[in-house]
Amino acid sequence: MVKDVTESFAHMETQKKLTEQLLQSEKLSAVGQLAAGIAHEFNNILAIILAIAKYSLLDDSINNEIKENLIEITKQVTRGADIVAGMISFGKPQKPERRPSRIENIFNTSIKLQEKQLKFEKIKIEKNFFQDTEILIDPIQMQQVFINLINNSRHAIRPNGSGVITVNGFEKDGAFHISFRDNGIGMNNEIKKKIFTPFFTTKGAFSKNNYDIKGAGLGLVVIHTIIVKNHSGKISFESEENKGTVFNISIPFPKNTEASIKATNTKNTFSLEYKGNPLNVLIIDDEKIMSEILKRIIEKVGCSVDTAESGEKGISMLNYFSYDLILLDNLMPGKNGLEIMDIIKFKHPETQVVMISGNPSADKNKIISKHNLLGYLSKPFVIEEIVRLLEKASNKIK
């Protein structure tokens, strides 16, 4: 008696791969939840550092050396916040938040994150960018694109012992074009058919090398989503075994020319200019240092400020005092910010509220609309954002 078990073995192999993919997906979900918790706490720290540095820059008596150090601190804090946001986006994809950006600056930041590894692996970076006009993109998502492409190129070059990654960027026909080339081991035709398939990978358990290179099979899927879906762009590639791979990306400039802004040099100094009326402000935040620095900033523009270290105390103070604006931290012991906000809106509907949060993955517009907020501040924020919200609150009172 003979029984053909080929189909059964194929089914078992398929089930095995599906199980591995499911486990990988669950791991990614767990990493995303862990990253969100870390991001919130880390952004609280960055917010305090940035606020103190910016506030200190208002002091005209400090010497140039201290001023330059403070400016560098603000730059590094902003970079840290971008890295945190990028980490969050791996676990929970976000809607793109576009702003005028220079592609070369984003690429340089991506390189810095892997500078030591590239040097250790003897990989040289050659880049040429020609960009006269800033383009509206999500810089965090674009950084993720570059990091994934760099990782893929590194892994393709590693078997050769050393190599070169060449990146060119230029404007042409209403779009910004990026070519990303490596001289690694390349891909055969079978692999090329599957590279944008979720969870398909030649790394890790299914790899045929001994370089201990692991992958989840999601890097190019994420890149495709960011470029095509989130930025209405195009992506294509060419690859040949033992000759390397090149990815070609194009991102269109907005049809509305006003949305494209000519690149300008960023000023390293700033001043507070408040054009509103004096306001009575209440800060509700369990971070005492954060409350204190916010209090100093708001008082400096001529407003009066009280603080409360918990939502419950803040509600109690509203029974005795009247406030034009409340700055409310979202995550606090006891009742969270959203719960406190609902109570405030019910008892004191005329009081304007701004939510402050260290969660970079929150849907700001949805929260503002649902709870009728004046605004939403994501940590770390700059002082100018607070001043603009004070002016907005003042204008609504008129």
N, C-alpha and C positions, 0 to 999 in steps of 0.2 A: 504494500500500500504506500503511495507517494502523496505527500501534501506540500503544495507550494506555499512557503511561509514568507516569501519576499515582501508581500504587501503588509504583513503583520509587522515585520521588522521596520519597514518604512514608516508605518503608523507610530510605532514605539519611538523611533528617532524624532519624528515630528512632535510628539507629545513631550519628549524630553526637552527639545528646544523651546517649546511654548512655556514649559515650566520655568526654564532658566530665564526667559524673557520676563515672565511675571515676577519672579524673584528680584530681577534687576529693577523692574519698575517700582516694586515696593521699597527697595533700598533707596531709589532716587526720591521717593515720596518722603521717606524718613529723613533723608539728608536735607530736603527742602524745609521740613518742619524744624529741624535743629538749626539750620541756617537762619530761619526767620527769628528764632529766639535770640540767637547770638547777635544778629543784625540790630535788633531793637536796643539791646544793652550797649552795643558798640556805638550806635548812632547817638545815644544819650551822652556818652563820653565825648564824641566828636563835637556835638552841639555846644557843650560847655567850653571846650578848647577854642572853638571858632568864635563864640560870642566874646570870650575874654580877650582874644587876640584883636578882634575888630574894635572892641571898645577901647582897648589900649592905644590903637592907632589914632583915636580921636584926640589924644594928648599931644598938643603941638610942642611940648617941651622935650619930648624924647629925641635922642640923637639919631642920626641917619643909620648907624649900625643896628641899633635896636629896632628901628622901623623896618629895615630890610629883613631882619630876622622874623619879625611879626608877619610881614607879608609872605615870607616863605612858609611859615606855619599855616596861614590860611590856604595857601596853594596845596600843601600836603594833606590838610584836613579834607579839602574838596576831593582830592585824589582818593583818599581813604573811603570817603562816602561813595564814590563811584565804584570802587572795588566791592564794597558791601552790597550795593545795588546789583552789581553784576553777579555776585554769588547767589543772591536771592533769585535772580531770574532763571538760574539753572533748575532750581526746585519748583518754581512757580512762574511760568511765562507771563510777562506783563504786556499791556498795551503799550505801543511805542509812544514815548514823549519826545517829540521832535523839537529841536532847537538849532539855530544856526551854528554850524561846527566846521572845523577844518579836519579833513580826513587824516592828514599827516600827523597832527597832534594826537589823535586817537591811536594811530598805529604806533607812535613813539611810546605812549603809555603802555600799550600791550607788550611791546618789546621789553620794557623795563621789568615787567612782571616775570619774564623768563630769561632775563639777561644772564644770570649765573649758569642756568642749565644750557643755554645756547653756547656759552663759552666752554663749558665742560665737554660738550659733545662736538666741539670744533666746527660749529656751524656759523658761517659768515652771513650777515644781512646786508644786502645792497638795495637801496631804495632811491626812487626819483619821483617826487610829487610836484605837479604843476597845477596849483589851484588859486585862482584869482578871486573867486566868489565863494562865500560860505554856503553850505548846503544844509537844508533842513533834514536832519536825521536824528535818531535816538542814539546819542554817543555811547550809552551803556551797551545797547544791543550791538552796535557796530564794533565795540571793543570785544564783545563775545565772539563775533565773526572772526576777527583777527586772531584771537587766542586759539580758537578751534583750528583755523588754517595753519597757524604756526605749529601746533601740536602734531597735526597730520604730517606736515613737512618734516618735522624733527624725526618722527617715527619712520618715515620713508627713507631718510638720509642715514639713520643710525647704522644699518647693515653695511654701508659703504665706508664708515669710519669718520667721514667728514663731508662737508658739502656747502652749498650756497642757496640761500633763499633770496629771490629777486622780486621786489615789489615796485610796480609803477602805477602812478595815478595821474589822470589828466582829464580835462574837460573837452567834450566833443559832442556835437549834435544834441544839445540840450540835456546832456547827462554827464555824470562823473563816472569815469571808467577806472577800474582797478584790475590789474593783472598780477596774479600771485603764483610765482613759479619756483619749483625746487628741482634739483638734479638727483632726486632719490631713486628708489627702485622701480617706481611707476606701477601701473596696474595692467593686468591682462584683460581681455574682452569680457570674460565671465564676471569679473569683479566690477568692471565699469557699468555693467547693466544693473547692479544692485546698490550702488553707493548711496543713493538717496532713500533707500528702504530702511524704515525704523528697525533698530536692533541688529541690522546686518553689520558684522564686523569681521575683520581678518586678524584682530588682535585678541589676546587673552586665550581662552580655552580652545578656540578654533584656529589659532595661529600656527604657522609651520616654521617658526623660528625659535631661537633660544634667547631672545633679547628681553624677555619679561615685559613686553609692552602690552598693556591692557586697555580695553576700550568698551564702552557700552553700546556702540553702534548708533549713537544719537547726534554726534557732532555735526555731520553734514546735513542731517535732517533739520537741526536747529538753524544752521546757516541758511538753508533753503527757505525756511519759514520767515526768518528775519528779512532777507533780501526781497523775496518775491511777494509774500503776503503782507508784511508790515511796512515795506518801503516801495512797493510797486515796481521793483527792479527786476533784473534778469541775471541768471547765473548759468554758466556753461563751463565745460572743462575739456581738456585734451590730455591724454596720457599714453605712454608707451613703455613697455617693460624695459627696465635697465636704462631708461633715458630721462625719466622724471615726469612731472605732472604740472600743468598750469590751469588755474581757475581764473575765469574771466567774469567780472562782476560789473554791472552798470546800474546806477541809481539816477533816476530822472530828477532834474531841477524842477521846482514848482512852476506851473504855467503862469501863475501870478508873479510877475517879476518883483513885486514889493516884498514877497516872502523870502526872496534871496537877498541877503545883506552883504555888502562889500566888507571884506575882512578889515578889521581895525585893530590897532594895538590896544590891549587892555590896560587901563590905568591902574597904577599900583597904590594910589591914594584915594581917599573918599572922605566925604563929610556928610553929616546929617543935616538935612534941610526939611523941617516939618512945616507944612503949609495949612495945617488944620487948627481947630480951636482946642484949648486945654480940655482934657478928658479925665474922668475918674475911671481908673482901670483896676481890675482885680485879677491877680495871677493865682491860679490853682494848680500847684505842682508839688509832688512829694520830694523832688530834688531841690534841696535848699539852695545849693550853689547856683542852679539854673534860675531859680526864682530871683535870687539876689542880683545876678548880672542883668536879667531882663528888667528888673526894677530900676537899676541904675541907668540903663539905656533909655527907658521910657521917661524917667524923670528928667533926663538931660534935654529932652525936647519940650519940656514944660507941662507934662501931665502928672497927675498925682496917682500914686500906686499903693495898693495894699496887697498882701500875700496871704495865702492859706495853704497849709501843707497837706490837706486832704479835701476830697470832695464834700464830705460831711461838714467840715468847718466852713468851707466856701458857701454852702447853702445857708448855714447858720448866719454868716455875715450879711447875706442878702436880706435877711429879715430886719436888719438894723441900718444898713447903708444902701445907697443907690449907686449903681455903676453904669457907665456908658458902654463899657466893653469888658469882656471876660476872656482871658487867655487860659485855656483849659487843657491840661495834659491828659492824654488818653489812657495810658496804662498806670494805674495807681493802686495801692492796697485798698481793700474794701470795694466800694463801688467804682467801676471804671468810668472813664470820661464820657462815654456814650450814655451811660445810665444817669450820670450827674447832669449831663446836658439836657436830657429829656425832662428832668425835674425842674431845671432852670427855665426851660421854655414853657413849661406848664404854669409855674408860679409867677414868672417874670417874663412874659412874652416879648416885652419891649426891649429887653436887654440883648445886646449883640454878643455873639460868641465866636471865638476862633479856636479851632481844635489844633493841638500840637501833638505830633506823634513821631516816634522813632521807627515806625513800621514802614519801610520803603515800598511794600507791596500793596498798600491800601489803595482803594479806588477813591481818590480825593473828590472828584466831581460827583460821584454817586453819594458820598457821605454829606457833602455840602448841600446837595439838592434835597436829600431825604430829610435832613435835620434843620434845613433853613439856616445854614451857618453863614457868617460874614466871610470866612475864609478858612484855609487849612494850611498849617505850616509843617513841613516835613523836616525832621532833624537830620543833619545839621542845617540850619538856615542862616542867612546873612542878615545883618542888622537892617539893611535897607528894606527887606521884606516886611519887617515889623512896622517901620515908619509908614510904608505905603498902606498897611492895614489900618493904622491909626488914622491916617487921612481919610480912608474909605469910611471908617466909622464916624468920623467927624462930619463928613458930607451927608451921611444918611440922617444925622440929627437935625440938620438945617431945615 
